[in-house]
């Protein structure tokens, strides 16, 4: 009897506002500490990174305001949707990010939440510098011109 392997869907939850609000200087993949109902909810694709950010508490990094919806079949063991979650990074990575954040204008933002090949949830975080209003206008102009060129070359 042969067992058929079912391919898992690739879960990739992106923070779409990051590319509009920030310049990404450096990025890194970090593990994330989750409870049982949180990982089940992520596998259903019910998570949002829209207003989330990362910050240090002591020498540990946490992600705040990341919304993971409550699991539908969870009972009293269900989790709080917007609790702080610890990121798993080694000491060298934490030290590098902490020195960069102390510089003026840098922050750490989550870019994507995904499930790797081993079934573990990973969070791609980026060291970001905020954009000014005129930078945002430039990005919109580039995006519009690219869309117009794609439309014209299509026909």
N, C-alpha and C positions, 0 to 999 in steps of 0.2 A: 504494500500500500504506500503510495507516494503522498507526501504532504505538500500541498501547494503553499508557497510563501506569498503572503499578501504584502504588496509594497505599501509602505506607510506614506501618507501624504507629507510633503515637506511643509512644515509649519514655519512661516517667516512673517513675523509681525513687525512692520517697519514704523518708525517715527518719521512721518512725512514732513513735519514742520521744521525739523532740524536743519535740513539743507537750505531752507529759506531763511531761517533765523541766525545761523552760525556758519563760520568757516571751520571745517574739520581739519585740524592740524595733524592729529595722530589717532589711530584707533587700535583697539585691542579686544580680544574675546575673553570674557570672564565667566566662570561658573556662578550659579545662583542657588542659594539655599531656599528650598520650597517645601511645603507640606504636601501630603498625599492628594488632597482635593485641589490644590493649586495646579499641580502638574496635569491632572486630569482635565481641568478647565483649559489649560494652555493647549493641550492636544486637541481640544474641540475648537480652538482658535478664538477663544473668548478672553482676549487680553488687549490692553491699550497702553501705549507708551506716550500718548500725546502731551501730557503735562508733567512727565516724570523727569527727575534729575538725580544725580549722584553726589554724595557728600561724604566726608570723613567724619567718623566718630571715634576719637582716639586714633589708633593706627589701623582701623578697619574701615572699609568702604561699604556704604549702604546705598540702595536705590530707594527713593521716596516717590510717593504719588503714582506708582505704577499700578494700574487698575487691572486686577484679575477677577473676573466675575465669579460669583459663588457657583460651585458645582451643583448641577441640578439634582443629582441623586445623593448629595451629601446630607447627613443628618445633623445632629448636634456637633459633629466634628468639623463642620464647615469652617472655612477661614474668613478673616476680615479682608474685604476686597482691596483696600488701600494701605495695608500695613507696610512697614519698612522691611526690606529684605536684604540680607547680607550678600555681598559679592565675594567670590572666592578668587583671590589673586595672591601671588607669592610676594614676599617682602620687598624684593627688588622692584617689581612693578608698582607696588603701593608707594614706595619711596619716590620713584620717578614721577608718578602722577601728583603726589602731594607737593613736591617742589615746584612743579609747573603751575599748579592751582594757586600757589601763594603769589605768583606773578600777577600783575594787574591785567584784568580782562579775560582770563582763562576760566573755563568751567568744564565740568565733565557731564556729558549727556548720553543717555542710552540711544543707540542707533537702531538696532534690530534685536528681536527676541526670536530664537529659533531652537529647534530640537536637533541635536547632532545624530550621527549614525548609531551611537550607543544608547540613544533614547534619553539623554540628559538634556536639560534645558540650559541654554547658554545665552548670554547677553553680550552683544557687541557694544562696547562703550567707546566714546570718542572724546578726545581733548579738543575743546572748541573755543573759538574766539567770536564774540558777537559781531554781527554785521551792522553797519550804519544804514540809514534810510536810503542813501544814494546807491549803496551796494545792492540793496534789494531791488531798486528800480533797474539797475543794470542787468541783474539776473532775469527779471521779467522781460526786458527787451530782447535778450538773447533767446529766451524760451519762445517768445512770439515769433521772432525771425526764423528760428529753426522749424517751428510748426508751419510757417508760411512756405518755407522752402520745401519741406516734405510734402505739403499739399500740392505745390506746383509741379514737383518732379513726379508725383503719382500719376498725373494726367498727361 
